[in-house]
Amino acid sequence: MIAERDGAVVGLLMSARYVVPGGEQRNLRVIVHPDHRRQGIATRLVDTAFGQDDDGVARRAACLGSWPVGQAMLEARGFEATRRELTMLRDAGRPVLVPAPAIRLGSVDDDDAWTALHQDGYEEGPGFTPLTDDDLALYRSEPGFRLWFAAEENALVGLCHVRPFRDGETWVNSLVVSKARRGRGIGRALLVHALRVLADDGITRVHLGVREDNASAVTLYRSLGFEAIETETVWRCPARPLPPTSDRRR
C-alpha cells in the first residue's frame, strides 16, 4: 500500500501474514519519506490497513525508540509494547583479542541440523517461525552466505549464520547453541571464528540484533566489541474477533 503526493510516492505500508506458534499474525511495516513526516501519512496508512486486513489475526509492528509519535500512534490503535531489541555494530577491522574455547568448528552442509538448532534456540521466543526448505534455499543462494557449525561428541550443537547486509558489511542472522550445551563458551567460539573469517574476507562492519533483556547475549557481544547503535520496540495488537459471516458480506 502506498501514499502519493503530487505524483510522487511519499509513504509505504507493507503487510504480511505469517504462521506462528499458536496461530497466525500479520506484520506491519510503515515507511514515510523524511520530508513528509509528521503530516499524518503513517496514521492514514495504518488505519487503511486495519480496514482492509480485518481478518481476525493479531498484528505486530516495530517502532524505533527515537520515534515517540509512532509509539503514540500504535498505542492509540490498541498495540502494546512486548519487547525491545538492540541493533549492535562492530568494526570488523578491529582484531579479535578475546580467546575462545577450543571447540571443533567448520562449515557443514546439514539442513536437518540447521532447522533443528534453529527451533531449539528460538522456539520459546515470541514470533518464532520454523525454517522451511524455501528459507534455507534462499539463504544459501545469497552472495556472501556463510554458515558455521560447532560439534561436540559427533553431534552438531551450535551454529552461526551470517547474511550480506550492504557492500562490505554483513549481518549475523543467527547465533544459536543447543539448550543442553549452553554455558560452555560455544557461542563465543562460533562468533570469534566468524569475526576472524569475515575480517579476512574484507568485511568492514558486522551488524546483529538482540533482545535487550537477553543479558547474557548482550554481555557476550559487548565483550567482543559490539556497540548498541539503535533500539527498536516491538508492538503487538491482539486479534480482534471477526464478525459473523453474514455481517462481513454486507
Salt bridges, closest charged atoms under 4 A:
GLU24 OE1 - ARG17 NH2 2.78
ASP35 OD2 - HIS33 ND1 3.80
ASP47 OD1 - ARG77 NE 2.62
ASP53 OD2 - ARG26 NH1 3.98
ASP55 OD2 - ARG17 NH1 2.99
ASP55 OD2 - ARG26 NH2 2.57
GLU85 OE2 - ARG83 NE 2.81
ASP109 OD1 - ARG140 NH2 3.22
ASP111 OD1 - ARG140 NH2 2.63
ASP120 OD1 - LYS179 NZ 2.73
GLU123 OE2 - LYS179 NZ 3.37
GLU142 OE2 - ARG163 NH2 2.29
GLU152 OE1 - ARG181 NH1 2.85
GLU152 OE1 - ARG184 NH1 3.04
GLU169 OE1 - ARG166 NH2 3.41
GLU169 OE2 - ARG205 NE 3.61
GLU169 OE1 - HIS207 NE2 2.57
ASP201 OD2 - ARG146 NH2 2.55
GLU212 OE1 - ARG84 NE 2.82
ASP213 OD2 - ARG211 NH2 3.04
GLU232 OE2 - ARG29 NH1 3.67
ASP247 OD1 - ARG250 NH1 3.41
